[in-house]
Amino acid sequence: MNNQANEHPPTYRAVITGTGSFAPEKILTNDELAKRVDTSDEWITTRTGIKVRHVAADNETTAFLATEAAKIALADADVKTTDLELIIVATITPEMVFPSTASFVQRALQANKAWVFDLAAACSGFIYSLSIVQQFMENGRLNNALVIGAETLTKITNWKDRTSCILFGDGAGAVVLERKSGGQKGILYSTMFSDGNRWQALNCQAYGSRHPAAKPLDDPKKIYMEIKGREVYQQAVRRIVETVTECLHACNLSVDDVAMLISHQMNARIIESAAKRLEFPSEKVFININEYGNTSAASVPLAFDECRRQGKIKEGDTVIFVAFGAGLTWGANVVQF
């Protein structure tokens, strides 16, 4: 699916007016992980770029992390919770099967005017969510929205599997979008893709209708995330390169026109390899996986907020968000901030 860029810009645009992020206080280092499984700080750092990850406490749920990030973004945008019209929470670690995590965020914020839902597209969830908001705002149907990526992946991590437990962390990132007219700011272009034939590359199989809670699992490990690293690596690099290239062509942009490429933080080697093929210089590629690990749907908004607060993005800059994750799903947004 493509949200086509054209010579006649829409009357309205979805403009990001506030950002926020939140991560649990507890930190798990590589050295601490090496006491649990056969690994080392050098091994993890060399292969993934990760040094530490944040771990949610028992009482820190996905909705809690999402709400904390949302409060910061709303304050940054100077938007009242009572004025919110839509809340989307992108997550694969929801508060519970139902109701949606977004319902709990709405309750915590007392945003009673908003309609709310969760979006489950794994690491691409935030990208997908922005595209949905883009459509509503360009059509004039929505004045504002809160989009959150939030995950507590450590709660579905197999801490005995050294190939996967080193990767994941918990956190949340949020943005406030407002409908604006007569300007160049906002989401300029979005593109999304999926390939369900490769679902086994990244999955967590229990507990859904295929493996219901009332039926014993044929493999107890199905309650945890499973990742096929080599296949994911190859697909991720390829799809990121293809998707960002499409964005540049569709928006008539060169690498020089883009201030920052903010990728889903799945693996520093994947991001660096894709950036090299795209000929993006390192100073235009934001990487913070060393401090957070892979936080799935939270990683792009968390990185965007951190990048902005470090002064690496200024008003008027063009930024590309790109993500690749389970489904398989991938996509990108071009945003003028």
C-alpha positions as a printed NumPy array, in Angstrom:
array([[  0.   ,   0.   ,   0.   ],
       [  1.314,   3.422,  -0.941],
       [  0.046,   6.85 ,   0.085],
       [  1.113,   8.509,  -3.126],
       [  3.037,  11.755,  -3.197],
       [  1.815,  14.004,  -6.015],
       [  2.239,  17.393,  -7.577],
       [ -0.871,  18.693,  -5.83 ],
       [ -0.363,  18.457,  -2.065],
       [ -3.436,  17.746,   0.067],
       [ -5.309,  20.613,   1.684],
       [ -4.57 ,  19.141,   5.1  ],
       [ -1.543,  17.375,   6.492],
       [ -0.913,  15.271,   9.59 ],
       [  1.747,  17.237,  11.482],
       [  3.747,  15.899,  14.434],
       [  3.49 ,  18.573,  17.131],
       [  4.767,  16.688,  20.171],
       [  6.968,  13.728,  21.098],
       [  7.641,  11.727,  24.243],
       [  9.262,   8.518,  25.4  ],
       [  9.582,   6.425,  28.532],
       [ 11.621,   3.4  ,  29.599],
       [ 11.608,   1.412,  32.844],
       [ 14.226,   2.286,  35.423],
       [ 15.604,  -1.249,  35.737],
       [ 18.497,  -1.989,  33.373],
       [ 19.903,  -5.368,  32.353],
       [ 23.495,  -5.274,  31.109],
       [ 25.266,  -7.714,  28.818],
       [ 27.515,  -8.775,  31.672],
       [ 24.475,  -9.632,  33.769],
       [ 23.03 , -11.639,  30.882],
       [ 26.306, -13.541,  30.606],
       [ 25.598, -14.916,  34.086],
       [ 22.324, -16.431,  32.824],
       [ 23.312, -17.843,  29.428],
       [ 26.48 , -18.709,  27.525],
       [ 27.343, -15.311,  26.07 ],
       [ 29.515, -12.256,  26.702],
       [ 29.418,  -8.503,  26.404],
       [ 31.82 ,  -8.655,  23.446],
       [ 29.736, -11.292,  21.63 ],
       [ 26.483,  -9.364,  22.024],
       [ 27.962,  -5.956,  21.216],
       [ 29.76 ,  -7.177,  18.103],
       [ 26.721,  -8.911,  16.637],
       [ 23.9  ,  -6.592,  17.678],
       [ 25.266,  -3.276,  18.956],
       [ 23.304,  -3.719,  22.201],
       [ 24.937,  -2.886,  25.544],
       [ 21.951,  -2.637,  27.897],
       [ 18.18 ,  -2.984,  27.783],
       [ 15.41 ,  -1.725,  30.083],
       [ 13.235,  -4.269,  31.88 ],
       [  9.73 ,  -3.531,  33.131],
       [  8.95 ,  -4.366,  36.734],
       [  6.047,  -6.682,  37.545],
       [  3.728,  -3.707,  38.07 ],
       [  4.91 ,  -1.882,  34.914],
       [  2.54 ,  -2.99 ,  32.173],
       [  2.439,  -1.986,  28.519],
       [ -0.38 ,   0.48 ,  29.194],
       [  1.645,   2.057,  32.006],
       [  4.672,   2.625,  29.757],
       [  2.424,   3.911,  26.979],
       [  0.663,   6.346,  29.286],
       [  3.897,   7.785,  30.644],
       [  5.236,   8.419,  27.131],
       [  1.879,   9.875,  26.102],
       [  1.842,  12.38 ,  28.956],
       [  5.205,  13.752,  27.849],
       [  4.152,  14.003,  24.198],
       [  0.858,  15.717,  25.064],
       [  2.627,  18.267,  27.248],
       [  5.159,  18.866,  24.472],
       [  2.353,  19.486,  21.971],
       [  0.288,  21.499,  24.481],
       [ -2.752,  19.372,  23.697],
       [ -5.265,  18.614,  26.439],
       [ -6.25 ,  15.003,  26.989],
       [ -9.888,  16.065,  26.978],
       [ -9.458,  17.293,  23.381],
       [ -7.97 ,  14.061,  22.013],
       [ -9.977,  12.463,  19.206],
       [ -8.03 ,   9.241,  18.563],
       [ -5.552,   7.029,  20.427],
       [ -3.69 ,   4.221,  18.655],
       [ -1.361,   1.925,  20.558],
       [  0.951,  -0.13 ,  18.351],
       [  1.985,  -3.208,  20.33 ],
       [  2.449,  -6.985,  20.236],
       [  2.598,  -7.227,  24.038],
       [ -0.862,  -5.903,  24.915],
       [ -2.246,  -5.327,  28.381],
       [ -4.459,  -8.385,  27.917],
       [ -6.315, -10.23 ,  25.152],
       [ -9.101,  -7.657,  25.403],
       [ -9.968,  -4.893,  25.864],
       [ -7.308,  -3.009,  23.941],
       [ -4.253,  -1.487,  25.568],
       [ -5.437,   1.816,  24.114],
       [ -8.581,   1.528,  26.256],
       [ -6.452,   1.479,  29.389],
       [ -4.402,   4.436,  28.142],
       [ -7.604,   6.359,  27.451],
       [ -8.802,   5.59 ,  30.976],
       [ -5.509,   6.666,  32.542],
       [ -5.471,   9.921,  30.568],
       [ -9.23 ,  10.488,  30.991],
       [ -9.376,  11.165,  27.268],
       [-13.07 ,  10.387,  27.106],
       [-13.637,  12.078,  23.73 ],
       [-11.232,   9.763,  21.897],
       [-11.983,   6.536,  20.068],
       [ -9.206,   4.032,  20.567],
       [ -7.697,   0.807,  19.274],
       [ -4.528,  -1.293,  19.198],
       [ -2.57 ,  -2.099,  16.052],
       [ -0.607,  -5.356,  15.902],
       [  1.986,  -5.151,  13.131],
       [  4.957,  -5.935,  15.373],
       [  7.978,  -3.702,  14.732],
       [  6.141,  -1.92 ,  11.889],
       [  3.168,  -0.983,  14.055],
       [  4.114,   2.647,  14.579],
       [  4.732,   3.14 ,  10.834],
       [  1.354,   1.611,   9.981],
       [ -0.367,   3.761,  12.629],
       [  1.051,   6.992,  11.235],
       [ -0.258,   6.07 ,   7.795],
       [ -3.762,   5.54 ,   9.182],
       [ -3.729,   8.925,  10.899],
       [ -2.382,  10.488,   7.698],
       [ -5.444,   9.281,   5.787],
       [ -7.944,  10.566,   8.336],
       [ -6.304,  13.966,   8.561],
       [ -5.782,  14.466,   4.83 ],
       [ -9.486,  13.657,   4.391],
       [-10.393,  16.27 ,   6.987],
       [-12.007,  13.708,   9.319],
       [ -9.683,  14.092,  12.297],
       [ -8.25 ,  17.098,  14.115],
       [ -5.714,  15.384,  16.361],
       [ -4.417,  11.976,  17.36 ],
       [ -2.074,  10.298,  19.807],
       [  0.015,   7.459,  18.365],
       [  2.007,   5.311,  20.77 ],
       [  4.399,   2.424,  20.263],
       [  4.756,   0.468,  23.513],
       [  6.175,  -2.936,  24.374],
       [  7.054,  -5.126,  27.342],
       [  8.908,  -7.74 ,  25.32 ],
       [ 10.916,  -9.008,  28.272],
       [  7.69 , -10.529,  29.596],
       [  7.577, -12.954,  26.628],
       [ 11.334, -13.529,  26.374],
       [ 12.856, -16.971,  26.859],
       [ 15.761, -16.166,  29.179],
       [ 17.328, -19.57 ,  28.467],
       [ 17.606, -18.935,  24.716],
       [ 20.851, -17.026,  24.201],
       [ 20.061, -16.245,  20.552],
       [ 16.937, -14.24 ,  21.425],
       [ 17.113, -13.117,  25.056],
       [ 20.01 , -10.769,  24.295],
       [ 17.91 ,  -8.756,  21.85 ],
       [ 14.818,  -7.413,  23.538],
       [ 13.947,  -4.588,  25.893],
       [ 10.932,  -2.626,  27.127],
       [  9.898,   0.951,  26.418],
       [  7.411,   3.318,  24.83 ],
       [  7.421,   6.272,  22.463],
       [  4.582,   8.586,  21.528],
       [  3.747,  11.369,  19.112],
       [  0.877,  13.815,  18.934],
       [ -0.347,  14.681,  15.446],
       [ -2.573,  17.607,  14.534],
       [ -4.332,  18.445,  11.289],
       [ -2.824,  21.559,   9.713],
       [ -3.538,  23.365,   6.47 ],
       [ -1.533,  25.588,   4.149],
       [  1.947,  24.334,   4.979],
       [  4.631,  21.883,   3.915],
       [  5.07 ,  20.201,   7.304],
       [  3.665,  16.807,   8.126],
       [  3.581,  13.277,   6.764],
       [  4.462,  13.572,   3.085],
       [  4.374,   9.918,   2.093],
       [  3.78 ,   6.467,   3.561],
       [  4.255,   2.98 ,   2.192],
       [  3.521,  -0.406,   3.784],
       [  4.018,  -4.054,   2.843],
       [  3.443,  -7.545,   4.259],
       [  4.457, -11.132,   3.517],
       [  2.495, -13.64 ,   5.574],
       [  4.291, -16.544,   3.898],
       [  7.294, -15.826,   6.098],
       [  5.457, -15.68 ,   9.434],
       [  7.683, -18.319,  11.004],
       [ 10.74 , -16.043,  10.817],
       [  9.426, -14.062,  13.81 ],
       [  6.59 , -15.291,  15.973],
       [  5.087, -15.944,  19.39 ],
       [  2.462, -18.651,  18.962],
       [  0.655, -18.971,  22.293],
       [ -1.986, -18.181,  23.385],
       [ -4.306, -17.605,  20.446],
       [ -6.972, -19.664,  18.713],
       [ -4.355, -21.96 ,  17.18 ],
       [ -2.911, -22.754,  20.603],
       [ -5.651, -21.882,  23.112],
       [ -4.981, -21.535,  26.814],
       [ -7.197, -24.526,  27.649],
       [ -5.14 , -26.928,  25.523],
       [ -1.655, -28.138,  26.555],
       [  1.084, -26.896,  24.231],
       [  2.989, -29.456,  22.169],
       [  6.061, -27.294,  22.875],
       [  6.161, -25.214,  26.096],
       [  8.533, -22.752,  24.394],
       [  5.689, -21.473,  22.221],
       [  4.796, -19.001,  24.964],
       [  8.008, -17.157,  24.063],
       [  9.198, -15.223,  21.033],
       [ 11.002, -17.202,  18.33 ],
       [ 13.35 , -15.617,  15.816],
       [ 15.238, -17.034,  12.839],
       [ 18.128, -14.629,  12.838],
       [ 19.718, -15.254,   9.459],
       [ 16.439, -15.022,   7.508],
       [ 15.396, -11.906,   9.406],
       [ 18.75 , -10.251,   8.752],
       [ 18.622, -10.877,   5.016],
       [ 15.003,  -9.837,   4.621],
       [ 15.35 ,  -6.749,   6.83 ],
       [ 18.297,  -5.27 ,   4.936],
       [ 16.66 ,  -5.92 ,   1.576],
       [ 13.268,  -4.506,   2.539],
       [ 14.643,  -1.415,   4.282],
       [ 16.724,  -0.547,   1.218],
       [ 13.775,  -1.094,  -1.15 ],
       [ 11.348,   0.898,   0.982],
       [ 13.578,   3.894,   1.625],
       [ 14.513,   3.985,  -2.068],
       [ 10.828,   4.085,  -2.95 ],
       [ 10.29 ,   6.981,  -0.528],
       [ 13.128,   8.996,  -2.037],
       [ 11.846,   8.476,  -5.563],
       [  8.193,   9.129,  -4.717],
       [  9.004,  12.395,  -2.929],
       [ 11.707,  13.46 ,  -5.395],
       [ 14.303,  13.544,  -2.625],
       [ 18.005,  12.787,  -2.515],
       [ 19.981,  11.631,   0.493],
       [ 21.169,  15.23 ,   0.841],
       [ 17.558,  16.349,   1.365],
       [ 17.007,  14.014,   4.319],
       [ 18.187,  15.171,   7.733],
       [ 17.864,  11.805,   9.474],
       [ 16.985,   8.18 ,   8.781],
       [ 15.339,   6.67 ,  11.854],
       [ 15.039,   2.924,  11.555],
       [ 13.417,   0.406,  13.808],
       [ 16.216,  -0.578,  16.173],
       [ 16.4  ,  -4.316,  15.536],
       [ 20.143,  -4.753,  15.139],
       [ 22.878,  -2.16 ,  14.612],
       [ 24.504,  -4.301,  11.906],
       [ 21.248,  -4.454,   9.917],
       [ 20.767,  -0.689,  10.14 ],
       [ 24.373,   0.055,   9.197],
       [ 24.322,  -2.409,   6.294],
       [ 21.11 ,  -0.931,   4.885],
       [ 22.369,   2.633,   5.343],
       [ 25.579,   1.781,   3.502],
       [ 23.657,   0.415,   0.523],
       [ 21.47 ,   3.526,   0.525],
       [ 24.62 ,   5.706,   0.749],
       [ 23.402,   7.439,   3.902],
       [ 26.344,   8.828,   5.904],
       [ 26.541,   7.625,   9.505],
       [ 25.75 ,  11.08 ,  10.881],
       [ 22.34 ,  10.87 ,   9.178],
       [ 21.434,   7.49 ,  10.689],
       [ 20.208,   7.561,  14.278],
       [ 21.03 ,   4.476,  16.342],
       [ 20.22 ,   4.051,  20.042],
       [ 19.834,   0.272,  20.211],
       [ 22.909,   0.19 ,  22.449],
       [ 20.832,   1.75 ,  25.244],
       [ 17.463,   0.047,  24.738],
       [ 17.775,  -3.151,  22.717],
       [ 14.976,  -4.073,  20.325],
       [ 11.726,  -2.535,  21.599],
       [  9.638,  -3.484,  18.535],
       [  6.844,  -0.958,  17.87 ],
       [  8.28 ,   1.409,  20.484],
       [ 11.693,   1.745,  18.874],
       [ 10.968,   4.297,  16.118],
       [  9.03 ,   6.81 ,  18.259],
       [ 11.464,   6.327,  21.136],
       [ 14.42 ,   6.959,  18.836],
       [ 12.667,   9.923,  17.193],
       [ 11.994,  11.567,  20.551],
       [ 15.567,  11.009,  21.714],
       [ 17.03 ,  12.216,  18.418],
       [ 14.94 ,  15.36 ,  18.559],
       [ 15.821,  16.107,  22.187],
       [ 19.509,  15.71 ,  21.366],
       [ 19.095,  18.527,  18.84 ],
       [ 19.8  ,  16.339,  15.809],
       [ 16.467,  17.233,  14.219],
       [ 15.279,  20.81 ,  13.862],
       [ 12.093,  22.412,  12.607],
       [ 11.695,  22.028,   8.857],
       [ 13.9  ,  18.933,   8.602],
       [ 12.803,  15.95 ,   6.549],
       [ 13.002,  12.609,   8.335],
       [ 12.372,   9.068,   7.103],
       [ 10.99 ,   6.445,   9.488],
       [ 11.442,   2.834,   8.402],
       [ 10.663,  -0.477,  10.087],
       [ 10.698,  -4.213,   9.468],
       [  9.172,  -6.871,  11.676],
       [  7.058,  -9.951,  12.238],
       [  4.313, -10.755,   9.812],
       [  6.456, -10.172,   7.907],
       [  5.653,  -6.466,   7.808],
       [  7.628,  -3.444,   6.696],
       [  7.08 ,   0.139,   5.717],
       [  8.212,   3.765,   5.904],
       [  6.987,   7.324,   6.385],
       [  8.501,  10.536,   5.057],
       [  7.888,  13.354,   7.528],
       [  8.758,  17.025,   7.424],
       [  9.055,  18.   ,  11.055]])
